[in-house]
Amino acid sequence: MCANVLCMIGATATQPPVRILNPGGPVPRGVENFAEAVTGRYCLVDKSPFIRQILDCDDKVMLITRPRRFGKTINMSMLQAFFERPREGDKTADLFNGMLIQQAPDGIIEQKRQYPVISLSFKDVKETCWQDAREHLCQLLRDEVSRQWPAEMDEACLRGLLPSQQEALRHVVDGEASDLQWRNSLWALCAGLTRQYGRPPLVLLDEYDTPLHAAYAHTKPEELEDGGCYFNRMVQFMRGLLGTALKGKDTAFHKAVITGILRVAKENIFSGLNNPGVYGVTEERFASSFGFTEAEVADLLAARGLRDRFDAVRDWYNGYRFGGDTPATIYNPWSVISYATNPTQIPRPYWVNTSGNELVHSMLEKSNDPQDRADMETLLLGGAVEKEISDSLALRDLPNLSDALWSILLTSGYLTVDHGETPLFGTRLRVPNKEVQFVYRRLVTGWFHKSAASHVLPAALKALAAGNVEQFARHLTTFAGSSLSYFDFAGPEPERVYHALVLGMLAYLSDAYRIRSNRESGRGRSDLVLIPNDPKRRGIVMEFKVVRTEDQLKQAAQAALQQIKDKNYAAEFAQRQCSFVLAVGIAFAGKSLAAAHERLG
C-alpha cells in the first residue's frame, strides 16, 4: 500500500539506502505523525532503517540530540508505529510494506508490533510560568496513562503492583495526584504494562529538554538560587519523572529512546541511570537518521521534478556534518521540504524563521564578549573558529561558561564541525549554509543598530563601493565615535577593535563581494580583502594601523598604504580580471582616524 519506490542504492556508513515513498504525493511540512503521513500518501524519505539501529544498539537508554525540526518527532512516531502492540480498531498492520526495514533480518521483523509503548512528547511545553507548565505536564501524563489504562491494564494487574504504584496510576487518571504521584507515574506505568503483558514496554520521550529551556528562559538569573523558582521546580519535576522511571536494572522497561537538542547532564535529570548512551551531532551512530542525506535530497528533488534546483538547495540548506571521522553530509529537512512546497520561489530562510530556539537567540543577542562578536563576524564572512566544545552543559551556569555559547550553537544547528582542517586546539566550527548565515548577518545588523550613528552606515558603504575614500573616512569617523563602545575589548591588541568594527560594517556588502579577513595574499597577510562578484567592479584591499596620538594618523595611514604595495596584497586580483584595485590604508587613534588610498593597476 505504501508507495512507489524511486530508487535504492547500496548502503555504507555515510551512504545509507535511499528510498522515496509516494514521490508524487503532498509534501508533509508540519505532519509529525508517521501513520498519518504514510496513510495520507505524503511524499516521504524512508528513514525506517533507524528502527534497526535502535535494536542493534546495546544501550538500554539512548539520548539522541539533534537540532529542532530535524525529524526527531516523526522518527519517534515511526518507532511507536513499528513496535506498539495492535490496539482495537488498528488498521495499520501493513504500514511498513515496501519500506527498507522490511529487508532487515527476521530477528528484527519479528519484533514488529510486539511491545507496549509509552510515548510522551514534551515539545510544546513552553509556558512562561511554573503553574501553567506543571498543568501541561500533568495533562500529558494523564493522557498517556489513560490511553494505556484501564483498557490495557486490568484490576488484577494493578493489584500486583506496589501500593505507591497503584495509587499513582489511579490518582493520575482521576487528575487528583500529588506532586510525588505525578513524578512516579511513568515508573508505575512501566511496571503495570510489564505485568499485563509479561514484556516490558518501550519508552519514547521526545524533546525532553524543551520544558527545561522554557523554564530557564523565563527565570531571572538572580532567581536561580531560589529552590522555588520556575527553573528549579522544573528540574525537580523532570528529574523525578525520568530518573525514577529509568533509573536502573530493576526498572521495568525494554529500551528508552530520548530525544532533545542538548544534553542537560549536570542538572542530574537522569540521576541514577546506568551510563545512558548519548549520541550527539559528533557521534557516528544515527548520523544519517535525522535530516536528509545528499542522495536523499537529490532523489527527492528529482521525484518532484526539481532536479535543476539541486545546486541552489545545496547552497542554502546543506552543510551539516554529523558523525565522527567519516561524517555524513546532512541537509536541513524542514527547509528542503518547505522549499519543495514553493519551488517557484528563490531559496530563502525557512528554518531560522521558525520558533523554538529562544535560548540560542537570547544568548547571541546578550553576548557582550568582544571576542565572541569578532568571531561572529568571521563566521558571517565564511571563516571558521576553533572552540572547546562540551556535550554536558548546566543551564544554570550558562552565563559563567565562556564556551557554552559555542557548544549550544553547534548542537542547535547554528554551527557545524568543519572537517576540512585539523584544528590546533578544540573543535573547528563554521556556519553550515546560506540560511544560517542569514542569522549572523541579522545579528550583526542588530549590534550596529544600537549605535546612534547607524543611519550613516549605508552612506559609508556606498561611498566605499564608489571609490570615494574621503567620504567613506568621514562617515567611518562618525560611526566609530558612536559604535566603538560596542566593540571595545581590553587586551594587548587594540587593532582588533577597529578590525572588528570595519569587518562588521562590510558584512552588509557580502551580496556583492566575497569578503576575506586576514587572508594570505602576495607576500603577506592583508587585513581585509573585498573580491567583487562582478569583475567590472573594483576590488578593495585594506590595511589598518593603530597609533597613540592623532598627530601620527596621517603618517600611519600612508605606512599602511605602502605596506599593501610593498607586500603586493593586490596580487590575487590579477587572476580575477578586476577592472582595478583600490588600496586603502586606515590609521586609528582612539575614536579618530585618517585614511590614505591609491588606485592600483
ABEGO torsion letter per residue (X at the ends): XAEBBABBBBBBAABBBBBBBGAABBBBBGBABAAAAAAAGBBBBBAAAAAAAAAABABABBBBBBBBGAGAAAAAAAAAAAABBBBBGBAAAAAABGBAAAABBAAAAAABGABBBBBBBAAABABABAAAAAAAAAAAAAAAAAAAOAAABBAAAAAABBAAAAAAAAAAAAGABBAAAAAAAAAAAAAAAAAAAGBBBBBBBBGAAAAAAAAAAABBAAAAABAABAAAAAAAAAAAAAAAAAAEAABBBABBBBBBABBBAAAGAABGBBGBBBBBAABABGAAABEBBAAAAAAAAAAAGAAAAAAAAAAAABGBBBEBABBBBBBBAAAAAAAAABAABBBBBAAAABBGAAAAAAAAAABABAAAAAAAAAAAAGBBBBBBBBABBBAAAAAABAAAAAAAAAAAGABBBBAABBBABEBBBBBABAAAAAAAAAAAAAAAAABAAAAAAAAAAAAAAAGBAAAAAAAAAAAAAAAAAAABBBEABAAAAAAAAAAAAAAAAAAABBBBBGBBBEABBBABBBBBABAABBBBBBBBBBBABAAAAAAAAAAAAAAAAAAGAAAAAAAAGBABBBBBBBBBBEABBBBBBBBBX
